[in-house]
Amino acid sequence: MEKIGKEKLVILKENLKIVSQEQIAPRIFEMKMTGKMVSDMNVPGQFLNMKVPDASKVLRRPISIAEIDKENNTCSIIYRVEGGGTAILSTLQAGDEVDVMGPQGNGFDISMVKAGDHVLVIGGGIGVPPLYQLGKELKELGAEITFLFGYANWDVIIYEKLFQGLGQVFISTDDGSYGVHGHVGHLLDALDFEPTAVFSCGAPGMLKAVNERFKEHPHAYISLESRMACGMGACYACVVPKIENPETSNLRVCEDGPVFKTGSVVL
């Protein structure tokens, strides 16, 4: 296992062994892996940069960590097949190894959360997976958690029962096949409490709404998705403008993020 990052954010490279992989929804897969790298996964919201085992696929695929199990030395990712690279990843089986860099990026800051705090967690679609490890750690702190999740339809809802074991779960679907009919913004509009902290990950439109609503909140955070090249902050291919001087000042999603304070970047 090789250290290739700088001191403030050590990035490791290792061939992780696949423990299991299964399809959990249409085009959505859960992969569980094991390796020494798991011991360095200490912050919810970070991601792994996966090398596709195909010489024609040059760029790695950044995929958020859904769960960290230190007791069994495993980590899980949940991803959706979007193209040739993720399609190849979906064919891998238990016993296969994957070249992985990670854990990468700055995750969710939960240092301010204490027992009894009412925390709001908002997710949409394939942005929901990294919120599971976050929810587990918030529950360990004794927080009361309300989850608001939006999906396209009933078929692609994931981990509902697992999230219900952590807090209250409210779901919306675009087609009305489950829960509230419409986008997750309808759930947000019905909010009847002031959260101590807010954490969100999902589609750009949803994050823009969360960012606007909670831009003055002292403890509100959004996790951005972006196409990446190097994934280590060197190439500046995944930049987002800072709210101050947006024309000349950028932040890198891979290293400065993917989690940012609301009101700090231009969406």
Secondary structure, DSSP 8 states (H G I E B T S, - for coil): -EE-SBTTB--EEEEEEEEEEEEEETTEEEEEEESGGGGG--STT-EEEE--SSTT--S-EEEEEEEEETTTTEEEEEEE--SHHHHHHTT--TT-EEEEEEEESB----TT--TT-EEEEEEEGGGSTHHHHHHHHHHHTT-EEEEEEEESSGGG--SHHHHHTTSEEEEEETTSSSSEES-THHHHHT--S--SEEEEES-HHHHHHHHHHTTT-TTEEEE-----SSSSSSS--SEEEBSSSTTT-EEETTTT-BEEETTSB--
